[in-house]
Amino acid sequence: MPARDNFHSVMRIGPVQIGTHRDRNGQTKYAAVCTADRCGWSADYSSQSAAQLAARTHRCRVR
């Protein structure tokens, strides 16, 4: 069965969006993704507070 990428509880902090999803093992994970052009930064976290902290401290290197 193919994995489904269903994000819910999406929030935005600056250029970074945080979405909640379930990984392959069924555990809840939080993905933080920068939406700025040519940035390409993203990361998965096990807690929402860690994802929010990463979003608040993220600085795009693209100018």
C-alpha positions as CSV (number, residue, x, y, z in Angstrom):
1,M,0.0,0.0,0.0
2,P,1.5,3.4,-0.9
3,A,2.3,5.9,1.8
4,R,-0.1,8.8,2.0
5,D,1.3,12.3,2.6
6,N,-1.6,14.0,4.4
7,F,-0.7,17.1,6.2
8,H,-3.0,18.7,8.7
9,S,-2.8,21.5,11.3
10,V,-0.7,23.6,9.0
11,M,0.7,26.8,10.5
12,R,3.0,29.5,9.1
13,I,5.8,31.3,10.9
14,G,7.4,33.8,8.5
15,P,8.4,31.9,5.3
16,V,8.3,28.5,7.1
17,Q,5.2,26.3,7.1
18,I,4.8,23.6,9.8
19,G,2.5,20.6,9.1
20,T,1.6,17.6,11.1
21,H,1.7,14.1,9.4
22,R,2.2,10.5,10.2
23,D,5.4,8.7,9.3
24,R,5.7,5.1,8.0
25,N,5.4,3.7,11.5
26,G,2.2,5.6,12.2
27,Q,3.9,8.1,14.6
28,T,3.0,11.7,14.5
29,K,5.7,13.9,13.1
30,Y,6.0,17.6,12.4
31,A,7.6,18.9,9.1
32,A,9.0,22.4,8.9
33,V,9.5,23.6,5.3
34,C,10.8,26.9,4.0
35,T,8.6,28.3,1.2
36,A,11.1,30.9,0.0
37,D,12.3,30.6,-3.6
38,R,15.5,28.5,-4.0
39,C,15.9,27.9,-0.3
40,G,15.1,24.2,-0.1
41,W,15.3,23.8,3.7
42,S,13.1,21.3,5.4
43,A,13.2,19.0,8.4
44,D,11.1,16.5,10.4
45,Y,10.7,16.8,14.1
46,S,9.1,14.6,16.8
47,S,7.5,17.6,18.7
48,Q,5.7,20.6,17.6
49,S,7.7,22.9,19.9
50,A,10.9,21.8,18.2
51,A,9.5,22.5,14.8
52,Q,8.3,25.9,15.9
53,L,11.7,26.8,17.3
54,A,13.4,25.7,14.1
55,A,10.9,27.9,12.1
56,R,11.6,30.9,14.3
57,T,15.3,30.6,14.1
58,H,15.6,29.6,10.4
59,R,17.5,32.1,8.2
60,C,17.5,31.6,4.4
61,R,20.9,31.7,2.9
62,V,19.5,32.7,-0.5
63,R,19.6,36.4,-1.4
